[in-house]
Amino acid sequence: MTSTVPTTVHDELGPEAARPVTMFGPDFPYAYDDFLAHPAGLGSVPAAAYGTEVAVVGGGLSGVVAAYELMRMGLRPVLYEADRIGGRLRTVGFDGCEGLTAEMGAMRFPPSSTAFQHYVDLVGLRTRPFPNPLSPETPSTVVDLKGTSHYARTLDDLPDVYHQVMDAWNACLEGGARFSEMHAAIRVRDVAKIREIWSELVARLDNQTFYGFLCDSPAFASFRHREIFGQVGFGTGGWDTDFPNSILEILRVVYTGADDEHRGIVGGSQQLPLRLWDAQPADAAHWPAGTSLSSLHGGTPRPAVTRLHRTAGNRTTVTDASGDIRSYRAVVFTAQSWMLLSKIDCDDSLFPIDHWTAMERTHYMESSKLFVPVDRPFWLDPDPRTGRDTMSMTLTDRMTRGTYLLDDGPDKPAVICLSYTWCDDSLKWLPLSATERMEVMLKSLGEIYPGVDIRSHVIGNPVTVSWENEPYFMGAFKANLPGHYRYQRRLFTHFMQDRLPADQRGVFLAGDDISWTAGWAEGAVQTALNAVWGVMTHLGGGTDPANPGPGDVFDTICPVELPED
């Protein structure tokens, strides 16, 4: 269900309370959106460094953003991509169904992702509301638990027990995590207050699971309430698959509004990295007009990286799948960090041992989806017996878990995401083919909608993904377990390389793995900008004093440092 946690702020904040909530902290409260919007730009490198090659490993959003901004500075990014441009911004079509697409990875983005939105606007993409459960843009929602279905157009249409669960979650956040205080501080970007609250919470909650946090709250004394919350949840649906994860992961989401008011990208999210790949910035240093990442690469990125090792002169040497060997003064690595432990032959000297340990402890969430194309949005037909929609966005404890209905008008072909699942629920689908998955899903949905013949509307083959089975991903995204805060801090702060031995500098980690908000495109963008700042500094450049970068102000807003002993 949609979260309605209190968002009141102290009266003394006055008109500032009207400012939107953004993904500003809480771990590193730096205004990436202001950094991007400033007329002084992100910084510059000395003219002598113009044209210097910088390897960028991974062509997902983080890699493409990093490469684009390095190109604007006059450097020559060399992008390596094992699969396709876009990473987990992956939009696919259906054979024989022109114009219909399915979002296999990221499909909904909160307005609080303001650095991400900068690039959406830059390349001229349009967004529209995403039909989450009980959102104003969703015609109707069915919550089906333990064989009983409830039809709702708004939260008020659900039985009282769901309101009790919502109230319990609000009370749990307020009593256990100072929600209103933090939400207000993030809204007005009160760095001192954010750091004061978050320091106390990190020290107290780093070892706590999401489920343990619920159990510690008197508001969730009822197991039934915890069970319903896990199955139905808040914002995008049930969160029981997140119950073993650190509660800090969840607090970052709710504090910053990351799970509310989602929007989708018209035409598909993969357009964003693809358009950045082709974009021709008018203000690029060194490069002539018309230069793009695509033109610098002859239209195609370099293939997969197979080896990374240190060589003389503080350089890093990259070997790719074609056998090509190139040496670089700087490398930005944006793929999932487990790739450095499995797919790529790496020197131990690439990173300090504590960073290797942090990568080895990475915990990934599994995720699967299955989409089918249909002839029209038949679900909007009124049921002649009840007057209700024939079918609704559906949350259930059955194997499908979440079913989303996606259309572009009443007379056009449409798409159903028959199932969107996580972790254990995702693994249950792994042995099945796309067609086998569809058959099980149609049977499950047939039990919820016994009079609806979904199959008769299907006009093409299903498409599916299990991210844990994708060879260059190994999971959907990182989600820290209790006690992992120290590991995450090591990885996020890696771009501050003056803290590292001289012979371990020059390789910069980025991507949502490295961010505090794994699984959100905003984290991919923010860490890309950190890496750009790191490369610029490593090559002797710097920012304009009027627009300090994340590394320039690091010591004043650095993440909480917990004791290691």
C-alpha positions in Angstrom: 0.0 0.0 0.0 1.1 3.6 -0.5 3.0 4.9 2.5 1.3 7.8 4.3 3.9 8.3 7.0 3.7 11.8 8.6 5.5 14.5 6.7 4.9 17.4 9.0 7.8 19.7 9.7 8.6 22.1 12.4 6.7 25.4 12.2 10.0 27.4 12.3 10.9 26.0 8.9 8.2 28.2 7.4 7.9 28.3 3.5 11.0 26.1 3.2 8.8 23.2 4.2 7.2 23.4 0.7 10.5 22.3 -1.0 10.4 18.9 -2.5 12.0 15.9 -0.9 15.0 14.7 -2.9 17.6 11.9 -2.5 19.8 14.2 -0.6 21.7 11.9 1.9 21.3 10.8 4.5 24.7 9.1 4.4 26.4 11.8 2.2 24.3 14.9 2.0 25.7 16.4 -1.1 23.6 18.4 -3.7 24.4 16.5 -6.9 21.5 18.2 -8.7 22.8 21.6 -7.9 26.3 20.5 -8.9 25.0 19.5 -12.3 22.9 22.6 -12.8 25.6 25.1 -11.9 26.8 27.3 -14.9 30.4 26.8 -13.9 30.2 23.1 -14.9 31.6 20.0 -13.2 35.3 21.1 -13.5 38.2 20.9 -15.9 41.5 19.2 -16.6 44.7 20.9 -17.7 44.9 21.4 -21.5 47.9 19.0 -21.5 45.5 16.2 -20.4 43.1 16.8 -23.3 42.5 13.6 -25.3 43.9 11.4 -22.5 42.2 8.0 -22.7 40.2 6.9 -19.6 38.8 3.4 -19.5 35.2 3.1 -18.4 34.2 -0.5 -17.7 30.4 -1.1 -18.0 27.9 0.5 -20.3 25.0 0.9 -17.9 23.7 4.2 -16.8 26.6 4.9 -14.4 29.2 4.1 -17.1 27.6 6.1 -19.8 27.1 9.1 -17.5 30.7 8.9 -16.4 31.9 8.6 -20.0 29.7 11.5 -21.2 31.0 13.9 -18.5 34.6 12.8 -19.0 34.2 13.5 -22.7 32.8 17.0 -21.9 36.0 17.7 -19.9 38.1 17.0 -23.0 39.2 13.4 -22.1 38.7 10.4 -24.3 36.6 7.8 -22.5 37.1 4.2 -23.8 33.9 2.3 -22.9 34.0 -1.5 -22.4 30.6 -3.3 -22.5 30.2 -7.1 -22.3 26.5 -7.1 -23.3 24.6 -4.1 -24.4 24.4 -0.4 -23.7 22.0 0.2 -20.8 22.8 -2.3 -18.1 19.7 -2.8 -16.0 18.0 -0.1 -17.9 16.9 -2.7 -20.4 13.9 -2.3 -22.6 12.9 -5.1 -24.9 10.3 -5.6 -27.6 8.0 -8.5 -28.4 8.4 -10.5 -31.7 5.7 -9.4 -34.1 4.3 -6.7 -31.8 5.7 -3.5 -33.1 5.6 -0.6 -30.6 5.1 -2.7 -27.5 8.0 -2.8 -25.0 8.8 -4.4 -21.6 11.1 -3.0 -18.9 13.2 -5.9 -17.8 15.1 -3.9 -15.2 14.4 -0.4 -14.0 10.9 0.7 -14.9 9.8 3.3 -12.3 11.6 6.3 -11.0 10.8 8.6 -8.1 10.7 12.4 -8.6 13.2 12.7 -5.7 15.8 11.3 -8.2 16.8 14.7 -9.2 20.4 14.0 -10.6 18.9 11.2 -12.6 16.2 13.6 -13.9 18.9 16.0 -15.0 19.9 13.5 -17.7 16.3 12.6 -18.6 15.7 16.2 -19.3 19.1 16.7 -21.1 18.2 14.1 -23.7 14.6 15.2 -24.1 12.8 12.1 -22.7 9.2 12.3 -21.4 7.9 10.6 -18.3 4.4 9.6 -17.1 3.0 8.3 -13.8 3.6 4.6 -13.2 0.6 2.5 -12.1 1.7 1.4 -8.7 -0.8 -0.1 -6.3 -3.4 2.4 -5.1 -1.7 5.3 -6.8 -4.0 8.0 -8.2 -3.2 7.0 -11.7 -4.0 3.3 -11.2 -7.7 2.6 -12.1 -8.0 -0.1 -9.4 -6.1 -2.4 -7.2 -6.9 -5.9 -6.0 -5.2 -7.2 -2.8 -5.5 -10.9 -2.6 -4.3 -12.6 0.6 -5.0 -16.1 1.8 -7.6 -16.7 -0.9 -9.6 -13.5 -0.1 -9.6 -10.6 -2.6 -10.3 -7.0 -1.8 -11.1 -4.5 -4.6 -10.0 -0.9 -4.1 -9.7 2.3 -6.0 -8.3 4.1 -2.9 -6.9 3.1 0.4 -10.3 3.9 2.0 -11.8 0.9 0.1 -9.7 -1.6 2.0 -10.8 -3.3 5.2 -9.8 -1.7 8.5 -6.9 -4.1 9.2 -5.0 -2.6 6.3 -5.4 0.8 7.9 -4.1 -0.6 11.1 -1.0 -1.9 9.3 -0.4 1.4 7.7 -0.7 3.2 11.1 1.6 0.6 12.6 4.3 1.3 10.0 3.9 5.1 10.5 4.3 4.7 14.3 7.2 2.3 13.8 9.1 4.8 11.7 8.3 7.7 14.0 9.2 5.9 17.2 12.2 4.0 16.0 13.7 6.2 13.3 12.8 9.8 14.0 11.0 9.9 10.6 9.4 13.4 10.7 12.6 15.0 11.9 14.7 13.4 9.2 12.2 13.8 6.4 12.0 17.5 7.3 15.8 17.9 7.4 16.2 16.3 4.0 13.5 18.4 2.5 15.2 21.7 3.5 18.7 20.2 3.2 19.7 20.8 6.8 23.0 19.0 6.7 23.8 19.4 10.4 20.4 17.9 11.4 20.7 15.1 8.9 24.1 14.2 10.2 23.1 14.4 13.8 20.1 12.1 13.3 21.8 9.6 11.0 24.9 9.3 13.2 22.7 8.2 16.1 20.7 5.8 13.9 23.6 4.2 12.2 25.3 3.4 15.5 22.1 2.0 16.9 20.7 0.2 13.9 23.5 -1.1 11.8 23.1 -4.6 13.3 19.3 -4.7 13.0 17.3 -6.4 10.3 14.2 -4.9 8.7 12.1 -7.6 10.4 13.8 -7.1 13.8 13.0 -3.4 13.5 9.3 -4.1 13.1 9.3 -6.6 15.9 11.0 -4.1 18.3 8.1 -1.7 17.7 5.1 -2.0 20.0 3.0 -0.9 17.0 3.8 -4.3 15.3 3.3 -6.5 18.3 0.7 -8.5 16.1 2.2 -11.2 13.9 -0.8 -10.8 11.6 0.0 -7.1 11.1 3.6 -8.0 10.3 2.5 -10.7 7.9 0.1 -8.3 6.0 2.8 -5.6 5.9 5.3 -8.1 4.4 2.8 -9.2 1.8 1.3 -5.8 0.9 3.8 -3.4 2.3 3.9 0.2 1.2 4.6 2.2 -2.0 5.2 -0.6 -4.5 3.9 -3.6 -2.6 5.1 -6.3 -0.2 8.5 -6.0 1.3 8.8 -9.4 3.1 11.7 -10.4 0.8 13.6 -7.4 2.3 13.0 -8.5 5.8 16.5 -10.1 6.3 18.2 -6.9 5.0 19.5 -4.0 7.1 16.9 -1.6 8.3 19.2 1.2 7.2 18.6 0.2 3.6 14.8 0.7 4.1 15.2 4.0 6.0 17.1 5.5 3.1 14.2 4.7 0.8 11.4 6.1 2.9 13.3 9.2 4.1 13.9 10.3 0.6 10.5 9.4 -1.0 12.2 6.9 -3.2 9.2 4.6 -3.1 6.4 7.1 -3.9 5.0 8.9 -6.9 6.9 6.8 -9.4 7.1 7.7 -13.1 8.0 5.6 -16.1 9.9 6.8 -19.2 7.8 7.0 -22.3 9.2 4.5 -24.8 11.4 2.8 -22.3 14.2 3.6 -19.8 17.0 2.2 -22.0 16.6 5.3 -24.2 18.4 7.3 -21.6 21.8 5.6 -21.9 21.4 5.1 -25.6 20.6 8.8 -26.1 23.6 9.8 -24.0 25.7 7.5 -26.1 24.7 9.5 -29.2 24.5 13.0 -27.5 26.7 15.7 -28.9 27.4 18.2 -26.1 27.8 21.8 -27.4 30.1 22.8 -24.5 32.7 20.0 -24.7 36.3 21.0 -24.1 38.8 20.0 -26.8 36.5 18.0 -29.0 35.0 19.5 -32.2 31.3 20.1 -32.7 29.4 16.9 -33.4 31.6 14.7 -31.2 29.7 12.0 -29.2 30.6 8.9 -27.3 29.4 6.9 -30.3 31.6 8.8 -32.7 34.7 8.4 -30.5 34.1 4.6 -30.5 33.2 4.2 -34.2 29.6 3.4 -33.1 30.5 0.3 -30.9 32.0 0.1 -27.4 35.0 -2.1 -26.7 34.0 -5.8 -25.7 34.1 -7.3 -22.3 37.0 -6.8 -20.0 38.8 -10.0 -19.1 41.8 -8.8 -17.1 42.8 -5.8 -15.0 46.3 -5.4 -13.7 48.8 -2.8 -12.5 51.7 -1.9 -14.6 54.7 0.4 -14.2 54.1 4.2 -14.1 51.0 3.9 -11.9 49.0 2.7 -14.9 46.3 0.1 -15.1 46.3 -2.3 -18.0 43.0 -3.6 -19.5 42.7 -6.7 -21.6 39.4 -7.3 -23.4 37.6 -10.3 -24.9 39.2 -9.6 -28.3 42.6 -9.9 -26.9 43.3 -6.2 -27.2 45.6 -4.8 -24.4 45.6 -1.1 -23.5 47.1 0.9 -20.6 45.4 3.8 -18.9 46.2 6.4 -16.3 42.7 6.1 -15.0 39.9 3.5 -15.0 36.3 3.8 -13.9 34.7 0.5 -13.0 30.9 0.6 -13.0 29.8 -3.0 -13.4 28.6 -5.0 -10.4 31.5 -5.4 -8.1 31.3 -9.2 -8.0 32.5 -9.2 -11.6 35.9 -8.3 -10.2 35.8 -11.6 -8.2 34.4 -13.9 -10.9 34.5 -12.8 -14.5 37.6 -10.6 -14.6 41.1 -11.7 -13.8 42.4 -9.0 -11.4 45.6 -8.2 -9.6 45.2 -8.1 -5.8 47.0 -4.8 -5.9 44.1 -3.1 -7.6 42.4 -2.4 -4.3 43.3 -2.4 -0.6 42.4 -5.7 1.2 39.6 -4.0 3.1 38.0 -3.0 -0.2 38.3 -6.6 -1.5 36.6 -7.8 1.6 33.8 -5.3 1.2 33.2 -6.6 -2.4 33.3 -10.2 -1.3 30.6 -9.5 1.3 28.2 -8.0 -1.3 24.7 -9.4 -0.9 22.5 -9.2 -4.0 18.7 -9.4 -4.4 17.4 -11.8 -7.0 14.5 -10.6 -9.2 12.4 -11.9 -12.0 9.7 -10.5 -14.3 7.5 -11.9 -17.0 5.6 -9.7 -19.6 3.0 -10.7 -22.2 1.6 -8.5 -25.0 -2.2 -8.3 -25.2 -4.6 -7.0 -27.9 -6.0 -4.1 -25.8 -6.4 -3.0 -22.1 -9.4 -5.3 -21.6 -9.0 -4.9 -17.8 -10.8 -1.6 -18.1 -14.0 -3.3 -19.3 -16.6 -3.1 -16.5 -17.7 -6.4 -15.1 -21.5 -6.6 -15.9 -22.2 -8.1 -12.6 -20.3 -5.8 -10.3 -19.5 -2.7 -12.4 -15.9 -3.1 -11.3 -12.9 -3.2 -13.6 -12.5 -6.7 -15.1 -9.0 -6.9 -13.8 -6.8 -4.7 -11.6 -3.3 -4.1 -10.6 -2.8 -7.1 -8.2 -0.9 -7.7 -5.1 -1.1 -11.3 -3.8 0.6 -13.9 -1.7 0.4 -16.3 -4.6 3.4 -17.0 -6.7 2.8 -14.0 -9.1 3.1 -11.5 -6.1 2.8 -8.3 -8.2 0.9 -7.9 -11.5 1.0 -4.6 -13.4 -1.2 -3.4 -16.2 0.4 -1.1 -18.8 -1.4 0.6 -21.6 -1.1 3.6 -23.9 -4.8 4.1 -24.6 -8.1 2.1 -24.9 -7.8 1.1 -28.5 -4.1 0.1 -28.7 -2.3 -3.1 -27.9 -1.0 -3.2 -24.3 1.3 -5.1 -22.0 0.8 -7.1 -18.7 3.6 -7.7 -16.3 2.2 -10.9 -15.1 4.6 -11.3 -12.3 7.3 -9.2 -10.6 9.1 -11.1 -7.8 12.2 -10.9 -5.5 14.6 -13.2 -3.8 13.1 -16.6 -2.8 10.0 -15.8 -4.8 12.2 -15.1 -7.8 14.3 -18.3 -7.4 11.1 -20.4 -7.6 10.7 -19.3 -11.2 14.4 -19.9 -12.2 14.1 -23.5 -13.6 11.1 -22.6 -15.8 11.1 -21.3 -19.4 9.2 -18.2 -20.3 6.2 -20.2 -21.6 6.2 -22.5 -18.5 6.3 -19.4 -16.2 3.4 -17.9 -18.1 1.3 -21.0 -17.7 1.7 -21.1 -13.9 1.0 -17.3 -13.7 -2.2 -17.6 -15.7 -3.4 -20.4 -13.5 -2.6 -18.3 -10.4 -4.3 -15.2 -11.7 -7.3 -17.4 -12.9 -7.9 -18.2 -9.2 -8.1 -14.5 -8.4 -10.2 -13.6 -11.5 -12.1 -16.8 -12.3 -14.3 -15.3 -15.0 -11.5 -13.6 -16.9 -9.9 -15.3 -19.9 -6.5 -13.5 -20.0 -5.1 -16.0 -22.5 -7.6 -15.1 -25.2 -6.1 -11.6 -25.3 -2.4 -12.6 -25.5 -1.0 -11.8 -29.0 2.6 -12.8 -28.7 5.2 -14.8 -26.8 6.1 -13.8 -23.3 9.5 -12.2 -22.4 11.2 -12.9 -19.1 14.3 -12.2 -17.1 15.8 -13.6 -13.9 18.6 -11.2 -13.0 20.4 -13.8 -10.8 20.9 -15.9 -14.0 22.2 -13.0 -16.2 25.9 -13.8 -16.7 27.1 -10.2 -16.4 24.9 -9.2 -13.4 24.4 -12.2 -11.0 21.6 -10.4 -9.3 19.2 -7.5 -9.5 21.0 -5.1 -7.1 22.9 -5.0 -3.9 21.1 -4.9 -0.6 23.2 -4.7 2.5 22.7 -7.2 5.4 23.0 -6.1 9.0 26.6 -5.2 9.9 27.5 -4.2 6.3 27.6 -0.4 6.8 31.3 -0.4 7.2 31.7 -2.3 3.9 29.5 0.1 2.1 31.3 3.1 3.4 34.6 1.7 2.2 33.3 1.3 -1.3 31.4 4.6 -1.5 34.4 6.6 -0.3 36.9 4.9 -2.6 36.8 7.9 -5.0 38.7 9.9 -2.3 42.0 8.4 -3.4 44.3 10.7 -1.5 43.5 8.3 1.4 45.0 5.4 -0.6 48.6 4.4 -1.1 50.0 6.0 -4.3 50.3 2.6 -6.0 46.6 1.8 -5.4 45.2 4.9 -7.1 43.7 5.5 -10.5 40.9 2.9 -10.5 37.6 4.4 -9.4 34.6 2.4 -8.4 31.1 3.6 -9.4 27.6 2.2 -10.1 24.7 1.6 -7.9 26.6 -1.2 -6.1 28.9 1.5 -4.7 26.1 3.9 -3.8 24.1 4.1 -0.6 20.9 3.5 -2.7 21.6 0.3 -4.7 18.8 -0.5 -7.1 18.0 3.2 -7.7 19.2 4.9 -10.9 20.0 8.0 -8.8 22.7 6.0 -7.0 24.3 5.1 -10.3 24.3 8.7 -11.4 25.7 10.0 -8.1 28.6 7.6 -7.9 29.4 8.3 -11.6 29.8 11.9 -10.7 32.0 11.0 -7.7 34.2 9.0 -10.1 34.3 11.9 -12.6 35.5 14.2 -9.8 38.1 11.5 -8.8 39.5 11.1 -12.4 39.6 14.9 -12.9 41.5 15.3 -9.7 43.8 12.4 -10.4 44.7 14.0 -13.8 45.5 17.3 -12.2 42.2 19.1 -12.7 39.8 20.7 -10.4 36.4 22.3 -9.9 35.5 26.0 -10.1 35.5 27.4 -6.6 31.9 28.5 -7.2 30.8 24.9 -7.7 32.7 22.6 -5.4 32.4 18.9 -6.2 31.7 16.0 -3.9 35.3 15.4 -3.1 36.0 19.1 -2.3 33.5 19.1 0.5 33.9 15.5 1.5 35.5 16.1 4.9 32.6 18.3 6.1 29.8 15.8 5.0 31.6 12.4 5.0 29.6 9.3 5.9 29.5 8.2 9.6 32.6 6.2 10.5 31.9 3.3 12.9 34.7 1.9 15.0 36.5 -1.2 13.5 37.5 -2.7 16.8 
